[in-house]
Amino acid sequence: MGRPVRIRKKKSFMFTTRHYSFMSIMGIVIAIFCLGVIITSVFHSYNSAGKIGAGFGLIGLLTLILNAIGIISGVTSLKERDIYITPSIVAIVLNSLMVLAWIIMIIISAIAG
C-alpha cells in the first residue's frame, strides 16, 4: 500500500460585495443641488445690487436644511457594511462646506446691513 496522496488546497479568494451606499449618493446629489442654488442666488443678488426678494432668504434656509440632511445621510452611510467610504466622506465634506458658506454669508450680511 502506497503513501496516501495529499490533496492540495486551491488558493481561495474572498470576493466582497462592496457597493455604493444609496445614502452617500443622495448626500452628494443634495450637495450638488445646493451648490447650484448657492451659485444662482449669489449671481442674482450680484446682478440686482443686493435688492432681491424675501424668497431668496427662504431658498437659502431650505438649502441649509437640505445640507444638514446631506450631512446626516453621509454619516449614516458610514455605518453600513461593505460600502465604499469615499462617497460618504465627499458628501459630508461638501455639505459641511456649504453650511459653513451659508453661515459666513449670514454673518457678513448681518455686519454689513
C-alpha positions as CSV (number, residue, x, y, z in Angstrom):
1,M,0.0,0.0,0.0
2,G,1.4,3.3,-1.1
3,R,1.5,6.5,0.7
4,P,-1.8,8.5,0.6
5,V,-1.8,11.3,-2.0
6,R,-2.1,14.7,-0.3
7,I,-4.7,16.8,-2.0
8,R,-3.5,20.3,-2.4
9,K,-5.9,23.1,-1.4
10,K,-6.7,25.6,-4.1
11,K,-5.9,29.1,-3.3
12,S,-9.2,30.7,-2.3
13,F,-10.2,34.2,-3.0
14,M,-12.7,36.1,-1.0
15,F,-14.8,38.4,-3.0
16,T,-16.7,41.2,-1.2
17,T,-19.9,42.7,-2.3
18,R,-18.8,46.3,-1.8
19,H,-21.3,48.7,-3.2
20,Y,-22.0,52.4,-3.2
21,S,-24.4,53.4,-0.5
22,F,-27.7,55.0,-1.5
23,M,-27.4,57.4,1.4
24,S,-24.0,58.6,0.3
25,I,-25.1,59.1,-3.3
26,M,-28.1,61.0,-2.0
27,G,-25.8,63.2,0.1
28,I,-23.7,64.0,-3.0
29,V,-26.7,64.8,-5.1
30,I,-28.1,67.1,-2.4
31,A,-24.7,68.8,-2.2
32,I,-24.5,69.4,-5.9
33,F,-28.1,70.7,-6.0
34,C,-27.4,73.1,-3.1
35,L,-24.2,74.3,-4.7
36,G,-26.2,75.2,-7.8
37,V,-28.7,77.1,-5.7
38,I,-26.0,79.0,-3.8
39,I,-24.3,80.0,-7.1
40,T,-27.6,81.1,-8.6
41,S,-28.6,83.1,-5.5
42,V,-25.3,84.9,-5.3
43,F,-25.4,85.6,-9.1
44,H,-28.9,87.1,-8.9
45,S,-28.0,89.1,-5.8
46,Y,-24.9,90.5,-7.5
47,N,-26.8,91.4,-10.7
48,S,-29.6,93.2,-8.8
49,A,-27.1,95.0,-6.5
50,G,-28.4,93.2,-3.4
51,K,-32.0,94.1,-3.9
52,I,-33.6,90.7,-4.1
53,G,-36.9,89.4,-2.7
54,A,-37.5,87.6,0.5
55,G,-38.0,84.4,-1.5
56,F,-34.2,84.1,-1.8
57,G,-34.0,84.0,2.0
58,L,-36.4,81.1,2.1
59,I,-34.5,79.3,-0.6
60,G,-31.3,79.8,1.5
61,L,-33.0,78.4,4.6
62,L,-34.3,75.4,2.7
63,T,-30.9,74.7,1.2
64,L,-29.3,75.0,4.7
65,I,-31.8,72.4,5.9
66,L,-31.0,70.2,2.9
67,N,-27.3,70.4,3.6
68,A,-28.0,69.3,7.2
69,I,-29.9,66.3,5.7
70,G,-26.9,65.6,3.4
71,I,-24.5,65.6,6.4
72,I,-26.8,63.2,8.3
73,S,-27.1,60.9,5.3
74,G,-23.3,60.9,4.8
75,V,-22.7,60.0,8.5
76,T,-25.4,57.2,8.5
77,S,-23.9,55.7,5.3
78,L,-20.6,55.3,7.0
79,K,-22.3,52.9,9.5
80,E,-23.2,50.5,6.7
81,R,-21.2,47.4,6.0
82,D,-19.3,46.6,2.8
83,I,-19.6,50.0,1.2
84,Y,-17.1,52.4,-0.5
85,I,-16.2,55.1,2.0
86,T,-15.1,57.8,-0.3
87,P,-18.6,59.0,-1.5
88,S,-19.7,59.2,2.1
89,I,-16.7,61.4,3.0
90,V,-17.2,63.5,-0.1
91,A,-20.9,64.0,0.9
92,I,-20.0,65.0,4.4
93,V,-17.3,67.4,3.4
94,L,-19.3,69.1,0.6
95,N,-22.4,69.6,2.7
96,S,-20.3,70.9,5.7
97,L,-18.5,73.4,3.5
98,M,-21.8,74.7,2.2
99,V,-23.3,75.0,5.7
100,L,-20.1,77.0,6.6
101,A,-20.5,79.1,3.5
102,W,-24.2,79.9,4.4
103,I,-23.1,80.8,8.0
104,I,-20.4,83.1,6.7
105,M,-22.8,84.8,4.3
106,I,-25.3,85.3,7.1
107,I,-22.6,86.9,9.3
108,I,-21.4,89.1,6.5
109,S,-24.9,90.3,5.8
110,A,-25.6,91.0,9.5
111,I,-22.5,93.0,9.8
112,A,-22.9,94.9,6.5
113,G,-26.6,95.6,6.9
